[in-house]
Amino acid sequence: MTITAIETDKLRKVFGDKIAVNGLTLRVEQGEVFGFLGPNGAGKTTSIKMLLGLVAPTSGAGSLLGAPLGDRATRAHIGFLPEHFRFHDWLSAHEFLNLHGELYGMPAARLRDRIAELLELVGLTPFRDKQLRTFSKGMLQRIGLAQALLNDPTLVFLDEPTSGLDPVGRRLVRDLIHDLRKQGKTVFLNSHLLSEVEITCDRVAFIKHGEVVQISRLDALVDGATSVSLRASGLSSEILTGLEAWGKDIRVDGNRVAMTVPDESVLPAITRYLVTHDVELYAFTPQKLSLEDLFIQIVGTDGGL
């Protein structure tokens, strides 16, 4: 029997008169890379803290790897890279990882090998004896990734893991996530870099004002929705209303029309409809929507900001 990696039922967190998270219900299977998307202030980081047992929920329930939220034994199988980390900057990279390994109770020989392996993986072997206070933001992000993977976790939470990284560093994170998926690990990813989410995630949840508004498989979400722009004459209000049978978010600017359709299969029907209604069609351009376009459609431009 496969244990669900993450499961929550109406998790809610209130700070005074502010509802930070309202009724979070999720189910993430083992081996998934799950994206958690929303604007600033939407409740993403608070949600992660509740899942990790760092913040107690006001109401609701949840589990990680089959155990209740906050279970201490389960934490040994979880890795976490926070968005705003405050590492022990007087320690060297090696000392920092060694400290965390000892907190996990890792055997000395295994810890020594694991530290060497991870420093090489994140490109910090030449800096193993340098104090963290001398590291750039990108280097700190890399050592944070090494820390999150130190205990060979079953479930990894990455909160803005590419913050401060250059393109090479972002490629490193992407490759790490792909490797974790191949190993059957579960990754819970919060990132503002939607292009990275689009490449790495299996499913995504969109959160707005502390509530999940949609959960979708990323391939179906991105492969389906298509933006259509057309230029034509003879577009009466009745014809424009008729286009609503296939599309939504119809926007008109003179003889130009833009709309969103669920998938490409409706495109021939739209062109036939226009031609049979004596519309002079000069241009008809379909284009797949990016995850950024879909984010704006689902969450809007003001959600949580």
N, C-alpha and C positions, 0 to 999 in steps of 0.2 A: 504494500500500500504506500503510495507516494504522499509525503507530507507537504502541505502547501507552505511555500516559503513565507508569504505574508498574507494575513487575513485580518480585516478589520470590519467592525459592525458599528456604524453610526458614532465614530469617535468624534468627540467635541471638546474644544478647549476655549474657555472664556477667561480673559484677563480684565477684571473690573467690569466695565460696561462694554468692552470690546470683544466681539466674537472672532477669534483668530481662525478657528477651524470649526466647521459646522456640519456634522453628520458624515464624516469620512468613511466610506464603505469601499473597500478594495479587496481584490483577491489576485495575488501574484504567484504563479506556479514556479516550481524549482526549474532552474535552467533558463529562465527568461531574463532578457534585458528590458527593464521596464522604465519608461521615461515618465517623469513627473513635471508637468509644464504649467506655467502660469506667470502672470506679471509680478513685479515686486509687491510685497505686502499681501499676496494672495493666501498665505498660510502654508507654504511649502516647507519651510525650515521648521516651523512649529510642528507640522505633521511628522517630519522625520524624527524630531526630538521625542515625540510621544511614542513612536514606533520603537525607538531605542531605549525607552524607559528613562530618559533624561528629564522629561516633563510629564507630570501625571495628568491624564485626561480628566476633564470635568465630568464627562459621562461617556458611555460607550465601552466597547471592549475590542480586544484584538489579540493576535498571536504571531510569533515569529518562529518558524521551523517547528510548529506544532505546540510550542510552549507559550504561556501567557506573557504579555508584554512585561518587561522588567525582570524576567527570570535570569538569575545570575549565571547559572550553568550554560544557558544558551548563548550568553555573550561571548563565550570562548570560541564560538563558531561564526562570529560576526566581525566584519571589518568596517571601519568608518573613517572617511575623510570629510571633516566639517568644512563649511564654506569659510568661516572665520576661525582659523586655528591660531593658537598661541602656544607654540612649542617652547621647550626649555632651551633658550638660545645660548646658554653657556656650555651646553653639551656639544660634543662633536657628533657628526652624523652616525658614526658607529656606536657611540655611547647612548645616543638617543634611541636607536633601534634596539640596542641591548636592554635598556631599561624597560621598554615596552614588552620585549620578549620575556623578561623576568616576571613582569606583571601577569603575563599569560601563563606563567609556569612552564615555559618551554624548556626541555632538556638542553644543557649547555652545548653539547656537540651539535645538536640539530639547530640551535639558535645561531651558532657561529657560521654554519654552512648557509643557513637561510639569509642571514644578513649579507654575506658576500654575494649570494645569488641575486638579491633584490637591489643592492647598490649597483651591480653590473646592469641589471635590467633597466633601471631608471637613469643610467649614465652618470652616476655619482661616485664610482669607485675611486677616481683620483682625489676626491674630496672627503674620503671617509674619516680623516682625522682633523678636518676643519670644523670650527665652531659654527653652529647654525646662525649665529649673529652676523657672520660674514657672508651668508648666502643671499642671493637675489631672490625676488619673489618667486620666480620660476623654479629656482632650485629648491626653495622651501616647499613648493607644490609637489615637486618630484619626491622629496623625502617623505612628505605626507602620504603620497601614494604607496611608497614602500612600507610605511607604518600600517596602512590600511590592509595590506596584503600579507603582513608578517606572519600571522597565525594560520595561513592557508585557509581563509574563511570559506564557509559554505554560502554565506550571504554577505554582499558588500554594498554599503551605502556610500554613494559618491555625490557630495553636495557641491556643485560647481567645480568639478575636478580640473577643468581646463582654464580656470581663472589665472591670469598672469603668465600663461604659457605661450610660447611662440608657435608657429606652424609645426615645427619639428616635435615640440612637446605635445601638441594636440594630436599629432599622428601617433605618438607613443601611447597616449591614453586610449585612443581608438583601438590600437593593436592589443593593448592589455584587456580591454573589454571583450574583444573578439576571442582572445585566448581563454578568458574566464568562462565565456559561453561554451567553448569547445570542451572545457573541463566539467561542464554540468553545473557550474556555479550560477547563482542568481545575482543580478546587479540591479540596484534601484538607483536610478540616475536622475538628478536634478541639474539641469543646465539651461543657460540662456542661449547657448550656441545651438540654434535649432538645426543648422546644417550637420552638426556632429550627431545630434539625436536622430536625425533622419537616416544617417548611415548605420548607426549602431543598434537602435532599439527594435524590439519585436512588437511591443504594444506601448501606448502612451495614454496617460490620463491628463485631462485639462482641468485645472482648478482655478476658480474665480471667486473672490470674496469669501474664501474659506470653504467653498463647496466644490465638489467634483461635478463638472457639467457634462463631461463626455469621456468615455474610455473606448479606445478603438485599436484594432490591429493597424500597425503603421503601413504595412504594404497595401491593405485594402483602402486605407484613408488616402494615401498619396496617389496610388494607382487609379483610384476611382474618380475623384473630383477633377473637373476640367474647367478651365476658364475659356470662354468664347468671346471674341470681339468681332463685330461685323460692321460694315459700312454699306448703307443702302438708301434708296429713295423710295417714297411711297409707304413709309412706316406710320400708319394711322394708330390712334390710341387703341382701337379694337385689335389690331394685329399685335401690338406690344402686349396687350393683356393676354392674347392667345399664347404668347411665348412662355407664359407662366406654367403651361402644361408640362414643359420640359426643364425649365430653369428657375433659378431664384436669384435674389440680389441683382435684379435687372436695373441697369443704370443707363440713362439716355443722355447724350450730348449732341444735339443737332441730328445729323444723319448717322451718328455712331452709337452703337449699342454694345454694352458689355454685360455678361451674365455668367453664372456658374451652373454647370450641369453635373449630374451625379456620375456619369461615365460617358465614354465616347460612343456608345451604342445608339445614343439619341441624336447624334449629329446629322445623319441622313434625313431623319424625320423633320428636323428643324429646317433644313434647306428645302425639302419638298414643300413644307408648309409655306415658307416665304415665297417660293416661285409660283405656287398655285394661287396665291393671293396677290399676284401681279406686282410683287415687290422687285425692284431692280437691285440686284445684289452685286456689289462691286468688290467686296472683300469679306472673307469668312475665315477667321483664324482661331483654331482651337489650341490651347496650351495647357499642359499639366500644371496643377497648382503645386507650389512648394509647401513645405511644412510651415514656413513663415506666413504664407498666404492663409493657410488653414487656421493657424493660430489666431490671426486677426479676425477671421470669420467667426470662430467658435468663442473666443474670449473677448474680442473687441479691443478697442484702443484705450479704454478707461478702467478696465477691470483691475481692482486692487491698487491702483496708483493714487 
